Amino acid sequence: MKRLGVVENLSYDGTVLIRSDFAPPYGAAVVDRKGTALGTVMKVFGPVKQPFIALRPAGKPAMGLLGTEVYLSQGNSYGKQENRRNRRDH
């Protein structure tokens, strides 16, 4: 498991915001220290050196997640790839 960052905030719509040291691929699986799946990377935004990551949770996120470290799962290291040619699937 590669350390992704620390949970900074939980938004009103259930999205989990994580502060990271690098930008992971979209669709990458995120787990906690025990290996429990938390969700997938939905969006990466903010400064290049320490971007924010919006995580689509697998279930309802608990307030206990605030301040905890999260990790990238070792399963699929590339996440969901987009069609880079025209950004549409045919």
Buried (B, 14 or more C-beta within 10 A) or exposed (E): EEEBBBBBEBEEEEBBBBBBEBBBBBBBBBBBEEEEBBBBBBBBEBEEEEBBBBBBBBEEBEEEBEEEEBBBBEEEEEBEEEEEEEEEEE
